[in-house]
């Protein structure tokens, strides 16, 4: 079985500052990894995904994430955030070749202040 | 392109009343379908999962049930709502048998049980 830990429940930052949202996972098999964003009272939207190949993955809205197998991490980064990035971010994992269900972390609420 | 619909968008129901939430997907065939509940501070909890018509897997024992009467229709029901059923309910779909199965989410239903 897989599990996901998002180490920070809330991250406040100032506009134009860099941000890193941390995600660690646990799995005995190879995994696919995902980051989703949820704006208030909306569904989840896929930001980016890691399937295989290059460990640095670029997504929408200027976000990127790096897969680190040895540290079982998939941290999300953005070099300069905007007010509009204020949202909740979810990391998710599923096993390669196994169940098609995703396992989600509990989310990190990013608040960008002016 | 594919779209996913959920209704109603918001719902206020008294304790003990029945519930029916509907989700439909357009633009794809034989999708996997999912119901999640999102309670404050608890992330996403997978409630039900379906790989085909009439095939429902329950992830969490509770007073909710799900049905899939048509290929692209997924219904979440309850005979008697509890206060603890309040939350944000999300429907999602993914392509069956795909190698990575990212999930696509609907806009959600905000349920308040009073």
Interface residues (C-beta under 8 A of the other chain):
Chain A: X9 X32 X34 X36 X41 X42 X43 X44 X45 X46 X49 X51 X90 X94 X100 X101 X102 X104 X105 X106 X107
Chain B: X32 X34 X41 X42 X43 X44 X46 X49 X88 X90 X92 X94 X96 X99 X100 X101 X102 X103 X104 X105 X106 X107 X108 X110
